[in-house]
Amino acid sequence: MLFGKYFNKFYLKYWWLFIIGIAALVAVNYAQLEIPEIIGDIVDGLKGREVGGIVNYISKDEIRHLTLQILFVAFIVFVGRFIWRICIFGNGIKIEADIRNDMFSHMLKLSQEKFSKNKTGAIMALYTNDLTMIRQCYGSGTIMTVDAITLGVLAFYKMIKLDLTLALVSLVPLLIVLVISHFVGKRIRRKVLINLKAYSDLSDFVQEDYMGISVVKAFVKEKLKTKLFRKYNKNNMDTCLDFTKDNIFVNVLISAILTTVTALIILYGGWYIYQSQHGMVINFTTGDLTAFNAYFGSLVWPIMAIGQLINMRSQGQASAKRILDLLSEEVEINDNEANSEAVIDGNISINHLNFTYPNTNNLVLNDVSFDIKKGEIVGIIGATGSGKTTLVDLLVRMYNVDKGTIMFGDYDIMNIPLDTLRQSIAYVNQESFLFKDTIAGNICFSLPEVNKELAKKYAIVSDVDKDIEDFNDGYDTIVGERGVTVSGGQKQRISIARAFLKEAPILIMDDSLSAVDIITEEAILNRVRELRKGKTTILIAHRISTLKTLDKIIVLDNGRVDGIGNHESLLQTNEIYQREVHLQELEKEEGEE
């Protein structure tokens, strides 16, 4: 069982199922302890009991009656076990699902920084190994706890009624197990944490390499990756074996102790029977020894359960710590100061914006200022690392900024609800991402359900309709993970169609036309002008052909605004823009030659 502020709430949420399950488990434990007494009576009856010098044997009616009692107890045990397994194991599954929901919901609120620190493979290990361990603690852990208390106490009580001395001898292994488990439990907990870390590293390695399998093959690095995988896999195996050895040691030691005690019970019980048969004070029959041994057999599981429970709790606490570490990650991007009346109309004002990525000292954006009016189509150009993508990431508030530095109309970005902000912006990322879904599903991602007519309309706008129609299943074609089954240009244009369909007041396209030819690019830009009249559009691009017809171009250089104007004015005033135009003209001439 697990306890703590976060985990306790699930006991309260499903308390009635826990109560029913525990009640059924206690009833089963009580009922099954009736069987040893009945069997003891049968053994003594078959052997015969001497009363007043006359030996009385059990009758057929008595055997029939005792057999019916056993069948009745068996029926209660059958029904009770069905109930407690459904309730308690079912609770474990429900709680696992609830925690998984909490983890996923919390992760969606975390900033980009958190995902850069926590690798995908390590996070997936939390959703698999760690949650499975938590489920077992709520399910099997609850059963072991109840069994250790109720079955252990009831069995020991019945053993005392038969003979106090033998019962006390049987108590010895319980004390030994508790001492051993206390010390070994701490050791196991440390080793489990090491193993979970090794498993996370293995998961992360596998996921990363599968995603980059084409690069691995292109550079003929299969042997190297296989060698590295074996290293990670061996580390995972070694750390798993390490704590498994301790588990096995505890279980084998407990079994050896219990076997020894069983031998002692038979030895002392046999001596008691001998004394009883020779007229000594002790009254201990063969049936009593049979019942006592059966009670001790019932006590074995609670004793074993204590050892397993401590081991399970050690592993569960290790997993719980890792999950709580994730759930305790601070949600830095929040709506704590949001103004519910905020409206985004397309006007944007950047005022002396400075930005440094968390845990770094490099100033990525330095005193950036400019205005974008509603309805303008604005281009942003600059060398790699000049801060273009960072700037548009800040517009959708992937990171927090200082108040007053980014304004949407009269509203500060830090006071605009995140839903309002992001619903008002359609963003085509630099790395176009497609989900493993149909093409229509990817295009209609912003809608509650797929609308093929709208998907086709905006696929035409982004000039990808003909490509889609060439697929065997058309718009019902399932794209592979991250869109690997479509080309780079098709992926970009599907992403553009998805953004167009949103019809947001602001559209941001981060180098989203780099994988298409100039003719396709021009066709898409013409449709942008038609469809987005009165709406703001921001294009990050490297091609001058993409930028020269736009309303305004912002030139970035090392995080600073080096120039603002249209194509003609920048050609006259801005050296960086002039140099870029000149270089692209030379490239064009060389290509024509």
C-alpha positions in Angstrom: 0.0 0.0 0.0 1.1 3.6 -0.7 0.5 6.6 1.5 1.1 10.3 1.1 -0.9 13.4 0.4 -1.3 12.7 -3.3 -1.9 8.9 -3.1 -4.3 9.0 -0.1 -7.0 10.7 -2.1 -7.5 7.6 -4.2 -8.4 5.6 -1.1 -11.1 8.2 -0.4 -12.3 8.3 -4.0 -12.8 4.5 -4.2 -13.4 3.9 -0.5 -16.6 1.9 -1.0 -14.9 -0.6 -3.4 -12.1 -0.9 -0.9 -14.6 -1.6 1.9 -16.5 -4.2 -0.1 -13.2 -5.9 -1.3 -11.7 -5.9 2.2 -14.9 -7.2 3.8 -15.0 -10.0 1.3 -11.3 -10.8 1.8 -11.8 -10.9 5.6 -14.9 -13.2 5.2 -12.9 -15.5 3.0 -10.0 -15.6 5.5 -12.4 -16.4 8.4 -14.3 -19.1 6.4 -11.2 -20.9 5.1 -9.9 -21.3 8.7 -13.0 -23.4 9.5 -11.7 -26.2 7.2 -8.7 -27.3 9.3 -11.0 -27.8 12.3 -13.5 -29.8 10.2 -10.7 -32.0 8.8 -9.3 -32.5 12.3 -12.7 -33.8 13.5 -12.8 -36.2 10.5 -9.3 -37.5 11.2 -10.1 -38.1 14.9 -13.4 -39.7 14.0 -11.9 -42.1 11.5 -9.2 -43.1 14.0 -11.8 -43.4 16.7 -12.3 -41.6 20.0 -12.3 -43.5 23.3 -15.1 -42.4 25.6 -15.6 -44.4 28.9 -13.5 -47.3 27.6 -15.6 -47.5 24.4 -14.1 -46.4 21.0 -16.5 -44.4 18.9 -16.0 -44.0 15.2 -17.4 -41.3 13.0 -20.7 -42.3 11.3 -21.7 -41.8 7.6 -24.2 -39.1 8.6 -21.5 -37.2 10.4 -19.1 -37.5 7.5 -21.9 -36.3 5.1 -22.6 -33.4 7.5 -18.9 -32.4 7.7 -18.5 -32.7 4.0 -21.4 -30.4 3.3 -19.8 -27.9 5.7 -16.6 -28.0 3.7 -18.6 -27.5 0.5 -20.4 -24.6 2.0 -17.2 -23.0 3.1 -15.7 -23.6 -0.3 -18.7 -21.8 -1.9 -18.2 -18.8 0.4 -14.5 -18.7 -0.5 -15.3 -18.9 -4.2 -17.8 -16.0 -4.1 -15.7 -14.0 -1.7 -12.5 -14.3 -3.8 -14.4 -13.2 -6.9 -15.7 -10.1 -5.1 -12.4 -9.0 -3.6 -10.4 -9.6 -6.7 -12.9 -7.5 -8.8 -13.0 -4.7 -6.2 -9.4 -4.5 -5.1 -7.6 -5.4 -8.3 -10.1 -3.3 -10.2 -9.3 -0.4 -7.9 -5.6 -0.8 -8.8 -6.4 -0.5 -12.5 -8.7 2.5 -12.0 -6.2 4.3 -9.8 -3.4 3.6 -12.4 -5.6 5.2 -15.1 -6.4 8.2 -12.8 -2.7 8.8 -12.1 -1.9 8.4 -15.8 -4.6 11.1 -16.6 -3.1 13.4 -14.0 0.4 12.9 -15.4 -0.7 13.6 -19.0 -2.8 16.6 -18.1 0.1 18.1 -16.0 2.6 17.5 -18.8 0.5 19.4 -21.3 0.8 22.4 -19.0 4.6 22.3 -18.7 6.9 24.6 -20.6 9.3 23.7 -23.4 12.1 23.9 -20.9 10.7 20.9 -18.9 10.6 18.7 -22.0 14.1 19.6 -22.9 15.2 18.4 -19.4 13.0 15.2 -19.3 13.7 12.9 -22.3 10.8 11.1 -24.0 12.1 7.7 -23.2 12.5 8.5 -19.5 8.9 9.9 -19.4 7.5 6.8 -21.1 9.2 4.7 -18.5 7.0 6.5 -15.9 3.9 5.6 -17.9 4.9 1.9 -18.1 7.2 0.5 -15.4 6.4 3.0 -12.6 2.7 3.0 -13.0 2.5 -0.8 -13.1 4.3 -0.8 -9.8 1.9 1.8 -8.3 -1.1 -0.4 -9.5 0.4 -3.4 -7.8 0.8 -1.5 -4.5 -2.9 -0.5 -4.5 -4.0 -4.0 -5.6 -1.7 -6.7 -4.4 -0.4 -4.5 -1.7 -3.8 -4.0 -0.1 -4.5 -7.8 -0.3 -1.1 -8.6 1.4 -1.7 -6.0 4.1 -5.2 -7.3 4.9 -4.1 -11.0 4.7 -1.1 -10.3 7.0 -3.4 -8.8 9.6 -6.6 -10.8 9.5 -5.5 -14.2 8.3 -2.4 -14.0 10.5 -4.3 -13.0 13.6 -7.1 -15.5 13.1 -4.8 -18.4 12.3 -2.5 -17.5 15.3 -5.6 -17.3 17.6 -6.8 -20.7 16.6 -3.3 -22.1 17.1 -3.2 -20.7 20.6 -6.5 -22.4 21.4 -5.0 -25.7 20.4 -1.6 -25.2 22.2 0.1 -22.1 23.5 3.6 -23.4 23.4 3.4 -24.6 19.8 1.8 -21.3 18.8 4.7 -19.3 20.4 7.2 -21.4 18.6 5.4 -20.7 15.3 5.6 -16.9 16.1 9.5 -17.0 15.9 9.6 -16.9 12.0 7.4 -13.8 11.9 9.7 -11.8 14.1 12.8 -13.0 12.1 11.1 -12.0 8.8 10.1 -8.6 10.1 13.7 -7.8 11.2 15.2 -9.1 7.9 12.7 -7.3 5.7 13.3 -4.0 7.6 16.9 -4.0 6.7 16.7 -5.5 3.2 13.8 -3.2 2.3 15.9 -0.1 2.4 18.6 -1.8 0.4 16.1 -2.9 -2.3 14.6 0.6 -2.5 18.0 2.1 -3.4 18.6 -0.6 -6.0 15.1 -0.2 -7.6 15.8 3.5 -8.2 19.0 2.6 -9.9 17.2 0.0 -12.1 14.4 2.5 -13.0 17.0 5.0 -14.1 18.7 2.3 -16.2 15.4 1.3 -17.8 14.6 5.0 -18.6 18.0 5.3 -20.3 17.3 2.2 -22.3 13.8 3.4 -23.3 15.2 6.8 -24.3 18.0 5.3 -26.4 15.6 2.9 -28.3 13.0 5.7 -29.0 15.6 8.1 -30.2 17.2 5.6 -32.5 13.9 4.3 -34.0 13.0 7.9 -34.8 16.3 8.5 -36.5 16.6 5.1 -38.1 17.0 6.6 -41.6 20.0 8.5 -40.4 21.5 5.4 -38.8 21.1 3.5 -42.0 22.4 6.3 -44.2 25.6 6.6 -42.2 25.9 2.7 -41.9 26.0 2.9 -38.1 23.9 -0.2 -37.4 26.8 -2.1 -35.7 27.7 0.9 -33.5 24.1 1.3 -32.4 23.7 -2.4 -31.8 26.9 -2.2 -29.6 25.5 0.8 -27.6 22.1 -0.9 -27.3 23.7 -4.0 -25.8 25.5 -1.7 -23.3 22.2 -0.1 -22.2 20.4 -3.4 -22.2 23.1 -5.1 -20.1 23.1 -2.2 -17.6 19.3 -2.6 -17.3 19.6 -6.4 -16.9 22.4 -6.1 -14.3 20.6 -3.5 -12.1 17.4 -5.6 -12.4 19.3 -8.8 -11.3 20.9 -6.9 -8.5 17.7 -6.1 -6.6 16.1 -9.4 -7.8 18.8 -11.3 -5.9 17.9 -9.5 -2.7 14.2 -10.4 -3.3 15.1 -14.0 -3.9 17.3 -14.1 -0.8 14.5 -12.8 1.4 12.0 -15.3 0.0 14.3 -18.3 0.1 15.3 -17.4 3.7 11.7 -17.1 4.7 10.9 -20.4 3.1 13.8 -22.1 4.9 12.7 -20.7 8.2 9.1 -21.8 7.6 10.1 -25.3 6.6 12.2 -25.6 9.7 9.3 -24.5 11.9 7.0 -27.0 10.2 9.4 -29.8 11.1 9.5 -28.5 14.7 5.7 -28.5 14.8 5.5 -32.1 13.6 8.2 -33.1 16.1 6.6 -31.5 19.1 3.1 -32.3 18.0 4.1 -36.0 17.7 5.5 -35.9 21.2 2.3 -34.4 22.5 0.2 -37.1 20.9 2.5 -39.8 22.4 2.1 -38.2 25.8 -1.6 -38.0 25.4 -1.9 -41.6 24.3 0.0 -42.7 27.4 -2.3 -41.1 29.9 -0.3 -37.9 30.6 -2.0 -34.6 31.4 -1.6 -33.3 27.8 -4.7 -33.9 25.6 -3.5 -33.5 22.1 -4.9 -35.7 19.3 -3.9 -36.6 15.7 -6.7 -34.4 14.5 -5.4 -31.5 16.6 -2.0 -31.8 15.0 -3.6 -32.0 11.6 -5.6 -28.9 12.3 -2.6 -27.1 13.9 -0.4 -27.8 10.9 -3.1 -26.6 8.6 -3.4 -23.4 10.6 0.3 -22.9 10.4 0.1 -23.4 6.7 -2.5 -20.6 6.6 -0.1 -18.5 8.6 2.7 -19.1 6.1 1.1 -16.8 3.5 0.7 -13.8 5.9 4.4 -14.2 6.9 5.5 -14.5 3.3 3.2 -11.6 2.5 5.0 -9.3 5.0 8.3 -9.9 3.2 6.8 -9.4 -0.2 4.8 -6.4 1.0 8.0 -4.7 2.3 9.8 -5.4 -1.0 6.8 -4.2 -3.0 6.5 -1.1 -0.9 10.2 -0.4 -1.4 9.7 -0.6 -5.2 6.4 1.3 -5.0 8.0 4.2 -3.0 10.8 4.4 -5.6 8.2 4.6 -8.4 6.0 7.0 -6.4 9.0 9.4 -5.9 9.7 9.5 -9.7 6.0 10.2 -10.5 5.7 12.8 -7.8 8.8 14.5 -9.2 7.0 14.9 -12.5 3.7 16.0 -11.0 5.5 18.5 -8.8 7.2 20.2 -11.8 6.1 23.9 -11.6 3.6 25.1 -14.2 5.4 28.3 -15.2 3.2 29.2 -18.2 -0.2 29.8 -16.5 -3.3 32.0 -16.4 -2.8 33.4 -12.9 -3.0 37.0 -14.0 -5.3 36.4 -17.0 -7.9 39.0 -18.1 -10.9 37.0 -19.3 -12.1 40.0 -21.4 -8.9 40.1 -23.5 -9.5 40.0 -27.3 -6.8 39.6 -30.0 -7.5 41.5 -33.3 -4.2 41.1 -35.1 -2.3 44.2 -33.9 1.0 43.3 -32.3 3.5 45.5 -30.6 7.0 44.4 -29.4 8.6 46.8 -27.0 12.3 46.5 -25.9 12.0 42.7 -25.7 14.9 40.8 -24.2 15.0 37.1 -23.8 17.5 34.5 -22.5 16.7 30.8 -22.4 16.4 29.3 -18.9 19.7 28.1 -17.4 21.8 30.0 -20.0 23.5 33.4 -20.1 23.2 34.0 -23.8 20.9 36.9 -24.8 19.0 35.5 -27.7 16.8 38.6 -28.3 18.3 42.0 -27.4 16.1 45.1 -27.2 13.8 44.0 -30.0 11.0 46.5 -30.9 8.6 46.8 -33.8 4.9 47.0 -34.6 2.6 44.9 -36.8 -0.7 46.3 -37.8 -3.8 44.2 -38.3 -4.0 42.8 -41.8 -0.3 43.2 -42.6 1.7 40.4 -44.1 5.1 40.6 -42.5 8.3 38.8 -43.2 11.2 38.0 -40.9 14.7 37.3 -42.2 18.0 36.7 -40.6 20.9 34.3 -40.4 20.7 31.0 -38.5 20.7 31.7 -34.8 19.5 35.3 -35.2 16.4 34.7 -33.0 13.7 34.3 -35.6 12.1 31.1 -34.2 12.6 32.3 -30.6 10.6 35.5 -31.4 7.6 33.7 -32.8 7.7 31.1 -30.0 7.4 34.0 -27.6 4.3 35.3 -29.5 2.5 32.0 -28.7 4.0 32.2 -25.1 6.1 29.1 -25.1 8.1 31.0 -22.5 7.2 33.8 -20.2 8.4 37.4 -21.0 8.6 40.6 -19.0 5.3 42.5 -18.8 4.8 45.2 -21.4 7.3 43.7 -23.9 4.7 41.9 -26.1 1.3 43.5 -26.6 -1.7 42.3 -28.6 -3.6 45.5 -29.2 -4.2 46.9 -25.7 -3.6 43.6 -23.9 -0.3 42.4 -22.4 0.5 38.8 -23.5 1.1 38.0 -19.8 -2.5 38.9 -19.0 -4.2 37.1 -21.9 -5.7 33.7 -21.1 -3.6 30.9 -22.8 -6.7 29.5 -24.6 -7.6 32.9 -26.0 -4.0 33.6 -27.1 -3.4 30.3 -28.8 -6.8 30.0 -30.3 -6.1 33.3 -32.0 -2.9 32.2 -33.5 -2.3 29.5 -36.2 1.3 28.4 -36.1 3.2 26.3 -38.7 6.3 25.2 -36.9 9.7 25.1 -38.6 9.7 21.3 -38.2 6.3 20.3 -39.6 4.7 17.7 -37.4 2.0 15.3 -38.4 0.1 12.9 -36.1 -0.3 9.2 -36.9 -3.8 9.8 -38.3 -5.5 10.3 -41.6 -4.5 13.2 -43.8 -8.0 14.7 -43.3 -7.6 14.2 -39.6 -4.3 16.1 -39.5 -5.7 19.0 -41.6 -8.8 19.2 -39.4 -6.9 19.0 -36.1 -8.3 22.3 -34.9 -11.9 21.1 -35.4 -13.9 18.9 -33.0 -14.4 16.3 -35.8 -13.1 15.7 -39.3 -14.7 17.6 -42.1 -13.4 16.3 -45.4 -14.9 19.2 -47.4 -13.0 21.7 -45.4 -9.9 19.6 -45.5 -10.0 19.5 -49.3 -10.7 23.2 -49.5 -7.6 24.2 -47.6 -5.5 21.4 -49.2 -6.2 23.2 -52.5 -5.2 26.5 -50.9 -1.9 25.0 -49.8 -1.4 23.3 -53.2 -1.3 19.7 -51.8 -4.7 18.5 -53.0 -3.3 16.8 -56.1 -0.7 14.9 -54.1 -3.3 13.7 -51.7 -5.6 12.5 -54.4 -2.7 10.4 -55.9 -2.7 8.3 -52.7 -4.7 5.1 -52.8 -6.9 6.2 -49.9 -6.9 9.9 -50.7 -7.8 12.0 -47.6 -8.3 8.7 -45.6 -4.6 7.8 -46.0 -2.9 7.1 -42.7 0.4 9.0 -42.4 3.1 7.2 -40.5 4.5 8.3 -37.1 5.5 12.0 -37.4 4.4 11.8 -41.0 7.3 9.7 -42.2 5.2 8.2 -45.1 4.9 11.6 -46.9 7.6 13.7 -48.4 9.0 16.8 -46.7 7.2 19.1 -49.1 3.9 17.3 -48.7 4.3 17.4 -44.9 4.9 21.2 -45.0 1.9 21.8 -47.2 -0.4 19.6 -45.1 0.8 21.6 -42.0 0.0 24.8 -43.9 -3.5 23.6 -44.7 -4.0 22.7 -41.1 -3.1 26.3 -40.1 -5.2 27.9 -42.8 -8.3 25.9 -41.8 -8.0 27.4 -38.3 -8.8 30.9 -39.8 -7.1 32.6 -36.8 -6.6 36.4 -36.6 -2.8 35.8 -36.7 -1.0 33.2 -38.8 2.7 32.4 -38.2 4.7 30.4 -40.7 8.2 29.5 -39.6 10.2 28.7 -42.7 7.2 26.7 -43.8 7.9 27.0 -47.6 11.5 25.8 -47.6 10.7 22.3 -49.0 8.5 23.5 -51.9 9.6 24.8 -55.2 9.4 28.5 -56.2 6.3 28.1 -58.4 4.4 26.3 -55.6 5.6 28.9 -53.1 4.3 31.7 -55.3 0.9 30.0 -55.7 0.6 29.5 -51.9 1.5 33.2 -51.2 -1.1 34.4 -53.7 -3.7 32.4 -51.9 -2.5 33.8 -48.5 -3.1 37.3 -49.8 -6.6 36.4 -51.0 -7.8 34.4 -47.9 -6.2 36.5 -45.2 -7.3 40.0 -46.1 -7.8 41.9 -42.9 -5.8 39.2 -40.9 -2.2 39.4 -39.8 0.3 37.0 -41.3 4.0 36.5 -40.2 6.4 34.6 -42.5 9.9 33.6 -41.5 11.8 32.8 -44.6 15.3 32.7 -46.1 14.2 33.1 -49.8 14.0 36.7 -51.0 11.4 35.5 -53.5 9.1 34.7 -50.5 9.6 38.2 -48.9 9.9 40.7 -51.7 6.1 41.3 -52.2 5.2 41.5 -48.5 4.0 44.6 -46.7 6.9 44.7 -44.3 10.2 42.9 -43.7 12.0 42.7 -40.4 15.7 42.0 -40.5 17.2 40.3 -37.5 20.9 40.0 -36.7 22.3 38.4 -33.6 19.0 38.9 -31.7 18.7 42.6 -32.7 16.4 44.3 -35.2 18.8 45.5 -37.9 16.2 47.0 -40.3 12.5 47.3 -41.0 10.8 48.1 -44.3 9.6 46.7 -47.6 11.8 45.0 -50.2 12.6 48.2 -52.1 13.5 50.3 -49.0 15.7 47.6 -47.5 17.6 47.3 -50.8 18.5 50.9 -50.4 19.2 51.1 -46.6 20.1 47.7 -45.1 23.5 46.0 -45.8 22.5 42.6 -44.4 19.4 42.5 -46.7 21.4 43.8 -49.7 24.1 41.1 -49.1 21.4 38.3 -48.9 19.8 39.5 -52.1 23.1 39.6 -53.9 24.1 36.1 -52.7 20.8 34.6 -53.8 21.1 36.2 -57.2 24.5 34.7 -57.6 23.2 31.3 -56.6 20.4 31.7 -59.2 22.9 32.6 -61.9 25.1 29.7 -61.1 22.1 27.3 -61.1 21.1 28.6 -64.6 24.6 28.0 -65.9 
